[in-house]
Amino acid sequence: VTLTGTQFVERGGMIQLQCNATGGLQIAEEIDWFKDGNIISGPRYKDYVIFTYRSYEQGALVSTLQVDRANASHAGTYVCRSSYNKLKDIAVQVLVADSSNVKR
């Protein structure tokens, strides 16, 4: 299992994380996403879009988690877990810059 994607994002920016479950004798059945220890599902997580597909050429199950407009509540530790209980985590920081800052 590999997990790549956005680790630092400005408020209002996009978070995109990709979990790739490869190897083993069979392609994983599913991938679950967690944020700060809680599974991402239900109305509480309406900001999140999860897209999953199988790549038979690579023998992989690939899942992408996306947040279009990040805010401070989206910061935290994200975990992807394959159906074979292999997991990876990534920390995401949402940067809240003062609007008076001058971009250099």
Beta strands, then each sheet from edge to edge (+ up, - down):
strand 1: 2-5
strand 2: 8-10
strand 3: 15-22
strand 4: 31-35
strand 5: 38-39
strand 6: 48-55
strand 7: 60-67
strand 8: 76-82
strand 9: 87-95
sheet 1: 1+ 3- 7+ 6-
sheet 2: 2+ 9+ 8- 4+ 5-
end
